[in-house]
Amino acid sequence: MSGRGGRGRHYSGARSNPWQGGGGGGSSGAGTQTPSYSPPAASSSSAPPVASLSSEMEQKLTLETTTDVAVVPPASSKAVSFPQRPNFGTVGKKIQVRANHFLVQVADKDLHHYNVTITPEVASKKIHREVMNQLVRLYSETHLGKRIPAYDGMKSLYTAGPLPFSSQEFVVKLLPNDGRAAAAGSSSSSKRKDREFKVALTLANKPDLYQLQQFLCSQRVETPQEAIQVLDIVLRATPSEKYTVVGRSFFSTELGPKGSLGEGLEYWRGFYQSLRPTQLGLSLNIDVSARSFFEPILVTEFLAKHFYHTDRSKHLPDRDCIKVKKTLKRVKVEVRLRDWTKNEEVKRTYTINGLSAEPLGQLRFTCEDENTSVVQYYRKKYKIDLKYVAWPAIQAGNDSKPVYLPMELCSIVAGQRYTKKLNKKQVTNLLKATCQRPRDRENNITQMIREKTNNRDDKESLIRREFGLQVREEMALVKARVLPSPLLKYHDSGREKSVYPQMGQWNMTNKKMVNGGRLQVWAFVNFSRVSQDITFEFLGALVDVCNSKGMEFSPQPLLPVQFSHPGQIERVLRDIHKLSAQKGRQLQLLIVILPDQSDSSYGKIKRTCETELGIVSQCLEPQKIKRWNTQYLENLALKINVKVGGRNTVLNDAIYKKMPVVTDRLPTIIFGADVTHPAAGDDSSPSIAAVVASTDWPEVTNYRAIVSAQHHRDEIIKDLYKSHISEKGLVHGGMIRELLVAFYRQKRLKPSRIIFYRDGVSEGQFSQVLLHEVDAIRRACASLEEGYMPTVTFVVVQKRHHTRLFPADHSNRGQMDRSGNIQPGTVVDTEICHPTEFDFYLNSHAGIQGTSRPAHYHVLFDENRFTADGLQVLTNNLCYTYARCTRSVSIVPPAYYAHLVAFRARHYIEGDSSDGGSTTGGGAQVLRALPEIKENVKEVMFYC
């Protein structure tokens, strides 16, 4: 059945036109003639049915082709390779910058990999390293051929040359390094014996450095991960022994002064280190870092600082016991005591598993066939009168054989990372302590690398020499370009109709929004102690500023301004919704002054308004209302305008269709996607995926958003495309399909090109994300119309990397912005980038404080055949269209918006009385869906 007028694509069977409604939640113009549409030449033939797409995905992604035929992703990540760099960019002013990459020269060594088996098995990497260090000390001269091996702490040992055997077993004894304190419920203390281990070394393989050399010379496409991993382990071997390891970073009080974060936490300084293949060759990426750790204090002191519990005579409430258990779970504590029955000092380390159900003063256990209390036990054996008897005891061991420890005797072991979410005050303290200007950060990094390379007699230098590695002491000096800022268009009625931003900034002076929104139906509620006089003065000024910037903002709200108690938030919101409905009007906007103490009220307001009542809201902080100024009002106007469907500014090139690929003839839709995960330490809440997509073309400034919950810490977006069988047959759905339909309903055009910016993906996940998500995009398109296959470009956006770019000359103000950082628009696609693949670093924003972090863009799939300049200029220009401020932003706006939406959706489930979303039943994880955002809310950029 063809579309109306006979010009549409043919649909299979007699089903209704899916472009007219479907996932978009409502139909628009069902009887309108379908616009003529010519699919790209790459997909002119009929596409296979949706169910058969996966088999077609078996073709390799990057088979070289000189035609315009589209290639599809493979079904296995082993077959995945990524697009080659089409060329190097040339647009912009040529400059040089320094990067915190240090060139590593590699000698041609005969690498050998040996499997390590330690018996009895132990989980601790620290003990593994102690065992292997002792083995090397004992047997280096006699059995290991004087080799200096590099050990990864687990199952692998590497040498620069063969050992005198293929397989051999060794016996290693570790001397005891501490006494053992007997806790209540444990067996009596005794002298610890030597621990004996058997270590088997077996030749596994010989990593090939020749493949690495070929790869670095661009004579090999596939990355030789094994060889790079071996050399990375060599460079990390000694720091892993000396310092506390967190991921790829190392921390120690030896690496800089520690400082307090408050509430029983402190920060340690350290450094990040990673070996990377680049166009220069192998590069060691070094950056300074800082992390939060527990203070090494008594547990009772920690409770006083972290939970403000100081009264030892009062029982801890149950709700506080739950918080304490959650915070201290798996934390190691040390007990030091003098056993007066044997007159010896003893100590032992325990791992906290929980708290006792009863207060310490009521705990009893059997010791040497005698039932005694914990209080009596410590008084008799250690001559200690316990004081915190009303508080529970720490429980170590397990539930069947619990070990009870008085909190006042337990000291938190130093060097344990705090993995829970920091509060605002702690984050502020950490930023204040670690924020460094570019010159200072560069100097600190350079000093660190010199200290690592100058001491030629330490173990780290000996291992490097053994493996033939030389690390340069100078930062890489790399070629860069500064891209020009785009011309931004404002409304012709303003005194300034357009502007070229300077250093990534501009303002709204003498300008009017290019499309001012109409706000006729609105309401206002104040949950704070801001006075009525200030409230009405502020409100009048806000209306005036919005109108002066091109909006049509009615000065009269639909309902009288309300002043309400913060304890009645949900009731007040429902009353406002009910009263507006009684007047027969749908609120366009509800303006809310938050309570003075608003930690949880913001989320409650957003959840209630957006998922229950269908109200778009603008929340205001009371402290800012008390000292409002014109700039604050102008920033609010920008947010309000897009929340009522307006546009603030657009790229001049977009209006005149001068944007390569995006505006040349065929309509283009731009997606942004991100997955946010629960805070560290949360092991049950779901991850949240968010996808936004442009609904206007050629302007590409308005983005519709969709969110979806998925299983805990799952990075692959599962709901891009989904289908199920119903009584009526196969039913299609998913985020991509809904957003494509929304674009069509808005423009009456079907996108012929898709540009997909994907945030939040690490390099190790590239293949899996590409394999599953491009396939989902393909399936969503095919489900809409037979033969519908728009060309796709899939770009990963990375901010969580450690490459930093510095001005080549810190004394030349012309090379930097006011903060001392490199200029906005600085792009690097040469020396420090991938040897063969299509990636670049872009610093699109002006620095405010500290050292700017450039975004790293890596193209994983490209049917639109972007040039380097084409994608770099497009990405940089889009960074000037972010709706919430008059500054260019650090990552491309669709990815930024997806990030905002995902965090907004976290409020929809936080504070729920039930489990965060992932529960177990019969061994399977059950996922509770997010509350649905109301359709009228999704029609605008409610998340701004």
N, C-alpha and C positions, 0 to 999 in steps of 0.2 A: 504494500500500500504506500503510495508516494505521498509526499507532503502536499499541502494545498498549493494549487497553481502548477503542479507538475514539475517544480524545479528542485525539490528537496531530494536528499538521498533516499534510496529505498529502505524500508524497514522490514525485518523478517516477520513473517506471520501477519496477524491482524492486530498486534498490540498497539496501544495508543502511543503517541509521540512522547518519548521520555524527556525530550528537551523542554516540554511545556510544563513540567512540574517535577514529579519524582522526588529526588532527595532534597529539592529546594523548599519543600513545605508550602505548597500553594501553587496555583497556576496563574499565568499571566498571558492574556490574549490567546486563548486556545484556538480561536478561529482565524488568527492572523496568518497570512501567507508566510511560509517558511522562506527566509532569505536564501538567495542562491549561494551555494557554497562549493568551492572546489578544493578538495583535500590536496595537501602537498604532493608533489610528484613522487616523493619517496614512498607514498602509501596509496597510490592511485588504484592498485588492484585490491580486490576484496580481501579484507583481513579474515583470519580464521576465527571461528567461534571462541567465546571467552574461555570455555573449558579446555580448549586445546592450546591456549597460548603458552602454557608451561613447557610443552614439548618443543615448541618453536624456540623457546629461550635457550635451548641447548647450543645454539650457535654462539660462537665466541663474540664477546663484546667488541673487541678492538681488532678484528680482522682488517688489515689495511685495505682500503678501497679508494679508487680514484673517481668513483661515480657518486651520485647523490643518493644512492640506495641506503635506506635506514638499516642500521644493524640493531639487533635485539640482545638483551643481556643473556648470559649463560645460565644454566640451571645449577651449576656447581661453582662455588667460590674459587676452586682450584683453576678454573678456566678464565677467571677474571683478570684482565689487565686494563689499564685506563688510557684515555686518549693521549696521544703524543702532543707535545707543545707545538702549536701550528707555526709560531714565529715568536720573535721577541718584540715587545712594545717599543714604539718610537715617539709617541705623543708626549708632550710635556717638556719642561726645562730639565736638562741633564745636570745632575749633581752627584756627589759621592756621600755616602753615610757609612758609619761603622756599625757592625753587627756583632753581638756577643757570641760569635762562632770562632773557634780556634782550629786552624788546619792541623790535621793529624796525618803524618807521613808513616806509611806502613812498609816495613821491609818484607821481603818474600820469605816467609817462614813456613816450616813444615808442621802445620797445626794438627794436633791429635786430640780427640775427644774420648774420655773414659767415663763409663758409667760407674757411679759410686753407690754401694749398698752398705749401710751401717746397721749392724745388729748388736743389741736389740734396737728396734725402731724407736726414735724419739721425734717429737714434733718440732722441737726448738731449733731454729737456725743457729742460734748462739752456740748450743751444744755441738751441733754439726761442725761449726767452724773450729771450736775448741778441739774436737777430735781430729779434724784434718790438719790443723796446725801442729798438734802433737805428733801426728804421723810423719809430717814433713821434717820436724825436728829430729825424730828418731831414725828415719830411714833415708833421708836425702842423700847422704854420702854412700850408703851401702846398697840401696835397692832402687833409688829413683834417678840414678845417673846424674846427680847434682842439679836436676831440673828445679826451676822455681815455678810451680803450677799456679793456675788461677782457678778458684773454686767458687761455684755459684751459691753455696749454702744449702743445696738440696741434693740433687742426683748427678751433677755433672762436674767433671774436672777437666781442665784443658792444659795442654803443654805445648811448647814451641819446639817440637821434636819428639821422637818416640821415647817411651820408657823402655827399660830393658826386658820387658815382658808384655804379653798380650792380656794375661789375666793372673792376678795374684791376690791372696788374702793376707791381711796384717792384723795383729793384735795390738790394741792401743789402750792404755790405762790413763784415766784422768784422776788426779788427786782431788780429794774433797777440799772445797774452798770455803765451807762455812760449817758452823755448828748446827744443831737442830733443836729448836725450842719445842717443847711438848705443849700442845694446846689442849684445852678442855675437850675431852672426847677422843683424843688421839692417843696412840701408844706412847709409852715413856721414851724419853730421849736416850740416844746412845751414840757412840762414836760412829761416824760414817766411814764406810770402807771405800777403797779405791773402786771406781766404776770401770769395768772392763768392756770394751767394744771390739767387735770384729768388723774390719773394713775390707770389702772386696772391690778391687779396681779391675774393670774389664774394658778393653778397647772397643769403642762403639763405632767410630768412623773418623775420617780425615777431612775436616772442612777445607774447602777449596778457595784459596785467595785469588786464584787466577780469574774465577768467575766474577769476583768483586772488582778486580782491575778492569775487566771487560765492560762491566756495568758502568763504572765511573767514567769510562771513555766513550759511553753511549753506543757501544758495540753489542750490548745485550739489553733486552727489554725487561726481563723478569728480575726483580730485586733479589739479590742473594742474601736472604734474611739470615741464614745460618752463620755465614762468615761475619756479618755485621754484629750479630748477637754475641759471637765468641769474643770479638774485640771489645764490645761494650762491657762484657763481664770482666775482661782483663782490667779495664780502666776503673771498674767499680769494686774490684775485689778488696783492695785495702780500705777504702772509705767504708765499705760495708762492715768491716771488722771494727773500725775505730768509732763510728758514729751511729746514732739512732737512725734507722732507715724508714722512710715513709714514701712508698712508691718509688719514684726515681730521684727523690731528694734525700739529703743527709742533714741531720741536725745534731748540735752539740753545744754545750756551754763553752767549749774551747773555740767555737767559730764566731764568737761575739757575745757581748753581755746580754743576759736574759733580763726580762722585765715583767712586771705584774700586769695582768689583764683584769684583775679583780675577781672576787667570789671564788677564791681557791685555785685560780688558773694563772699560768704564766706563759710567756712566749719564749721560744728558743729560735735563735738564728741558724741559718744553714745555707745550703746551696743545692741547686738542681743541676743534674748532669745527664747528658744523653748524647750518644754517638749517632750522627745522621749522615746519610749519603747526600752530597750536594754537587753542584756543577764544579765547585772548587776541588772536589775530592771528598774524603771523609772529614767531617767537621765535628768538633766537640762543642756542643751547645751548653754553656755555663751561665747560670743566673743565680742571684742571691734570693733567698726565700726566708720565710718565717712561719711558724705554726704554733698552735696552742697546745700546751701540756698541763698535766696536773702538777700543782705545787707539791714538792716532797714534804708534806706536813702530816701530823697526826690526823686520823679520820675525824676525830671530834673537832679539831680545828677546821677541817674542810666543811663539816656540817654547819659550823658557826658562820663561816664566810659565804658558803654557797646557798644554804637554806635558812640562814639567820636563826639557827637553833642554838641557844646558849644556856637555857635553863635545864640543868641536868636532873632536876628533881621531878620534872614533868615527863609523862609518857609522850612518845611521838605519835601523833594522829596517824590513822591507817593510810590516809591519802598521802601523807608525807613519807611514810615508810615505802610506799610504792615508788615515789619519786627518787628516794635515796637508792633503792635497789636498782632502778633503771639506770641511774647515773653511775653507780659504782660497779655494776656487773662486769666481771672479767678483769677488774683492776687488781693489780698485784700490790700486796702490802707486806711489810717486813715487821717481824716481832723480835725485839732484842730483850733478853731477860738474863738474870743471874739465878741459876738453880742452886739454892742454898743447901739442898740435900747432898749435892755433889761439889758444891763450891766452884762452879765453872760458869763462864759466860757462854750463852747459847743464843743462836739466832736462826731464823728460818723465814722463808718467803712463802706466802700463800696467795691463792687467787680467790677473790670474793665471788661467791655464787649466789648470795642472797643475805637475808637477815633472819634471825630467829623469830619464831611466831610469838614467843613470850619475852618479857623483859629479862635482862641479864640476871637480875636478882632472883628470878624464879626458876632459872635453868638448873637442872640436876642431871647427873650422869653417873655411870658406874665406873669406878677406878679401882683396880686391884681388888675386885669383889666387894667393894664398899660403895654404897650410894652416897654421893656427896654433891654439894652445890658448887657451881662454878666459882662463886665468891669465896667459899671456904678453900677450894683447890688452890687458887692463886695466893691466898693469904698464907697457907701452909707451905706450899712449894717454893714460892718466889717472894714471900714476905711483902706482898702488895695488897693494900686495902683499896679495892675498886670503888670508884666514885659515881660512875654513870650507870648505876644499877637499874634505873627506871627506863633506860633506853634498851633497845634490842641489841643482841650481840651480832657480830659479823659471822656469817656461816660460810666456811670453806668446806672442802670435801664434797660429798654428794648427799642426797636426801637419805639414803640408806645408812651411810656412815658420816654423819655431819661432824664438822670440827668447829667449835665455838670459840671466837676470839673477842675479847673486850675491845671496843672501839678505841678506848683511851690508850691502849698499848700498841695499836697498829699504825705504822707510818707508811704513807703511800710511797712506793718505790719511785725514784726519780726516772725521768725519761719516758714516761707513758703519755702518748698523745691523747688529747681530749677530742673525741670524735663526734660529740653531739654538736648541735647548732649553737653558735655563740649568740648572745643577746646583743642589742644595739650598742649598749655601752662598751661591751667587750670588743665588738667589731671596730668601734671608733678608737678604742685604745690601741688595738693592733695596727690600724691604719696610721695612727699618729706616730707610733714607734717605728714603723717600717717604711713609711713613705719617703722616697728619696728622689731628689732632683736628678735629671739625666746625668749631669757631670759627676755627681757623687756616686750614683749607681755604677756608672762605667768604671770609675776609679776602684770601687770595691771589688768588682768582678775581675778587673785586671790584676789587682793585688792578690786575689785568691788564686788565680791561675799561676802567677809567679811563685807563690809559696808552694804550690803543688809541683812545679817543675824545677825549682832551684835546688832543693835538697836532694842531692844525687845519691845519698847513702841510706835513705829510708826505704822501707819495703815497697812503697808505691813506685818509686823510681826504679828499683831493682826489677820489679815485674814488668814495667814498661820496656826496659832495656832487654829483658829476656825475650819478649815477644816482638822486639824491633819496632816499637811505637815511639814516635817523637811528636810532642805537642808544642806548637808555636805559642809564644807568649803574647803575641800581638793580636788584637781583635781584627777580624776580616774587614778590609776597606772595600766596599762594594759599590757598583754603579746603581744609581737610582734616578728617578724622574719625578718631577712635581707636576701632577696633572692640573690643568686649569679648572677653576671652579665654574659651574654651569650658570647660565643666565636664568634667574627665577622670575616667573611672571606673576604679577599681582593685578588687581582690578584696574581697569582704565580710568575709573573715577577718582582714584587716589592721585596725590601729587607726584608720587613715585610709582610708575607703572611696572617697573622691573628693577632688579638689583643683581649685581655681581658680588657675591659674598667675599669678604676679605678675611683671610686667615680662618676660614671655616665658620665665620660669624656674620650676622647682620641683625637688624632690628625691624620693628613694625612702625617706626616713625614715618609719617607721611604716606603710609601704605594701607590699602584695604584688601581684605581677603579676596582671592580670585573668584570664589563662589561662597558668598555669605549665606549661612543657614537662616531659616525662619524659625524662631522659637516663640510660639504663641501660647502654648499650654505648659505651664511649669508650676512648681511649688517649692517651698523653702522650709526647712526645719533646722532648729538649733538645739543640739544636745549638750552644748557646753555652757560654761559660765560667762561667756562673752555677753556683755550688756546689750540691751535692746537698742540703745542709741548707736553704739558702734556697729551693731548688726545692720540696722537700716541705712546708716551712712555708707557702709561697705556695699550693701546691695544696690543702692542707687548708683554708686560709682561703677560697679560691675556692669550694670545695664548700659550706662553711658559709654563705657569703653567698648563693649561689644558692638553697640550700634555705630560708634565712630570708626570701627574697623570693618564695617561692611555687613554686619549681621542685621537681621530684623528681629530685635529682642523686645517683646512686649513688656512695658514697665510694670504691668499689673499681673501678679501670679493668679492662677486659677483659684487657689484657696488662701485664706489669710496666713501670714507667716506664723509658724508655730515655734514655741519655746518649750521643750519637753525634757523630761528626766531621762538620763542615760540608761536607767534600769528598765525602761519601757520601750526599747528600740523597736522590737518586732511588732508590738501592738500598735505603736504610732505609725509605722510604715503601712500596716494593713488598713488602718483607719484612713490614711491619706489616699490609698488606692481605692478604698470603698467610696469615699466622698467624691473623688474625681469621676468614678463610674456613675455615681448618682447624678452628676451634672452632665452625663452623656459624653464625656471627653476622655481621651487617652493621653495621659501625661507624656510629654516629650522628654522632660528632664526634671529630676528632683535634685535640688541643691541641698547638701547636708553639711552642717558644721559638726565635726566629730566631737565626742566627749573629751574632756581634758585628759583623762586617762583612757587611751583608745587602742590598747594593744590588740584586743579581740573584736572591738566593735566594727572596725572597718570590714573585716571579713564577713561578719554577720549581716551588715547592711548590703554588701555586694551579693551575697548568697540569696538573701531574701528578695531583693529587688530584681535580680537578673534571672533567677530560676523559678521563683514562685509568683511574683506579681507582674513581671513584664515591664519593669521601670528602668530606664537608663538614669544613672545617678552621677553626680559630681561631688566628691567628698572634699572637705576643706579642713585644714588643721587650725585649731583655735589660736595657737600662738602666731600664725601668719596673718590671721584676720585682725589681730590686735595691732599689728604694725604693717598693714598693707601699704603698698605703693603702686605706682602706675605700671612698673615692669611686671609685678606679680599679677595685676589685673589683665595685662596683655597676654601673659602666659596662660592664664585661666581661659581667656577668650579663645585661644587656639584650641584648647581641649574641648571646650563647649561646642565650638563650631563643627568639629568633625563628629561629635556625638549627636548632633541633630542633622547630619547628612551633608554638611558643607565641605568645601575644600579650602585650605589655607593658601597654598601656593602650588604651582605646577612648573615643571621644566619647560622653558620656552621651546626647546627642541621637540618636546612631545607634542605641543600644540600644532607646530608646523610640520610634524611627522618627519623630523630629521634625525631620529634615533635609529642607528643601524640595527637591523634584525627586528627590533621591537615595533617600529612604526612603518616599516616599508611594506606596504600593500596588505599583508595578511595580519589579522588581529592576533595579539599575543596576550597570554595570561601569565602573571608572575606569582609564583607560590613562595611562601616561607613556611618552614616546619621546624619544630623543636620538640624534644622530649625532656621533661624535668623529672627528677627523681626525688624521693623523700630525703629529708635531712639525714646526715650521717648519724648512725645509731638507731634509726627507725628501720626495723626489719619486717614490717608488715604492710605499711601503707602502699597504695598503688603508685605506679608512675603515671604521668599525665602527658599525653601527646596533644599538641596543638598545631593546627594548620590554618594559615590565612591565604587568601588569594585575592588578587585585584579584581574589581568588578567594573572598573572604568578603563576604557581604551580610546584614544592613545594616551590619556593622562597618567595612568597607573599610579594613582595616589590613594584611592579608597580601597580598603581591604576588608573582606568579610572573614569571620573567624569561626572555627569549629574546634571543639575539644573532645577528647575521649580518654577514658581510664584504661590502663593496661597493666599487666602483671608487674609485680615489684621489680624495679631496675631492669626492665626489658627495654632495650634501646630501639629495636625495630618497631616502626609504627604499624600496628596490626589492622587498624580500621581504615586505611587508605581506600581499600576496596573490600567489600564483603558481599556475600550472597547466601541465600538459603532457599530451600524448597518449601513452598506452601501449597495449598489446595489449588491455587491458580497457576502453579508452575514455578520456574526459577525467578526469584525476586532479587534484584540488584540493589546495592546501597553502598555507603561508604563516604568518606570525607571528600575525596577527589571528585566523585560524581556529583555530590551536592554543590560543590563550589563551581564546577563547570556549568551546571544548570543555572546557578545564580548569575554567572557572567552572561549567559545567553538571555536570561530574563531581563537583565539590565540593558544589554546592548543589541539584542536581536541578532547577534553574530556568534558563530561557533569558533572558539580559539583554534588557530592553525599552528600556533607555536606555544610551547610550555617552557618557561624558565623556572627551575625549581631550586631555591636556596635552602639548603638543609643544615641546620645548626646542631651542635651538640654531639658530633660524631668523632670518635678518636680514630687514629690511623688504622688500628687493629680491627676496626669494625667496618672499614670502607667497603670491602667486598660483600659482606652480608647485607649491609644497608642498600647497596646498589642492586644486588641480586633480587631482594624482596620488594623494594619500594618502587623501582622502575617497572617491575613486573606488575605491581598493583596499579600504577598509573596507566599502563597499557590495558589492563583488564577493565578499569573504570571507563576508559574511552571507548573500548570495543562494546561495552554493555549499553552505551548510549545509542550507537548507530553502527550498522555494519559498514566496515571500511573506514571508520573514523580513527585515524592514527596521527594526531598532531606530532610534529617533531619535538623532541625533548632535549633540553640541556639541564643536567643535574650537577649542581655545584655545592660542595661542602664548605661551610663557613666555620672556622675555628678561632676561638678566642683563648682557649685554655692551653696555650703553648707558651714557650719560654724564650722565643726570639724577641730581642729588643733592638731597636734601631736608634742610633745616636748621631747627632751632628758631627761631621768630620772635624769641624773647628768650632769649639764652644765659644771662642771669642768673636766669631763672625755672626752678628745678630741677624744678618740677612739670610742666614741658613736655618733659622729656627723661629718658633713662635714666642709669645711673651713668656711662656712657662719654661723656655729653654729646650723644648722638645723639637723634633723634626716637624716640618710644615705639614698642614693638612694637604692631602692629595699625593703624598709621597708613596711611590709604588716601586717595588723591587721584584723583578722576575728573572734575575741573572744569578750570580755566583752562589748565593746561599739557598737557592731553590732546587727543586728536584732535578736530577740530571736529564731526565727525558720527558716527564709528565707535565701536564698543563696546570701550573700553580703559580701563585704570586702572593706577596705580602702588600697590603694596602693600609696605610695610615690615613684614614679619611677624615679624622677629627682633630681639633685643636686640643692640646693638653690643658688641664686645669691645675692639677697638682700631681706630684710624683712623675714617674716616667710613663709615657704613653705606650700602649701595647697595640701593635698593628694587628689587623685581622688577617688570617691566612685563608685564602680561597683556593680550593683544589677541585678541578673539574673531573668528575668521574664518568660522565657520559655526555656526548655532545653531537646531536644530529643537526643542530642549527649552524654548525661549522663557524663558530665565533673565531675571529682573529684575536690576538693578544690585546691589541688596542681596543677592539670592539667591546670585549667583556670587561676590561679594566675601566674604561671610560664610563660604560653603562653603570657598573657597580658604584663607582665613585659619585657619579651624578645622582643616583638614587639616594645616596646617603644624605643629600641636601633636601630630601622631600619628607623627612620625618615630621610628623604632624604636631608633636608636643613641644617643640622649641624652635628658636631661630638659630640653630647651630647644626652643622653637619655632625652625624653620629658615627660611632666607631665600627658598627657593622651595618650591613645593608638592611633598610627598614623592614621588608617582609620577614626576615629572620628575627629582627628585634621585636616586631609585633607578636610573632609566634611565641617568643620567650615571655612577653608580657601576659599573653592570654593563658599560657600554661601555668604561670604563677597565680593568675587570677583564679583559675579553676581549682587550685589547691585550697583556696578559701571555701570552696563549695563542700569540701569533705572534712576540713579541719574543724574541730569543735563538735563533730558528730559524736553522739554518746556511744555509738557502736564502734566496732573495730574499724580501723582506717580504710578498709576496703578489701584486703586480701585475707581470706580465711581458709582454713584447711578442713576438708571433710572427706574421710575415706582416703587420705593421702593425696587428694587432688586439690589444687588451688582454685577457689571460687572467687570470681571478681564481681564486685558490686559496681554497677554503672554509675557514672556521674549524673547529678541532676541535669535535666535538659534545660539549656538556655532558651528563653522564650523567643519566638520567631521575630517579633518586632525589635527585640534587643539586638539580635544578630544582623539586622538590616543596616546598622550603623557601627561605627568604630567605638563601641562601648568601653573597650579596654584602655583607651587613651587617658 
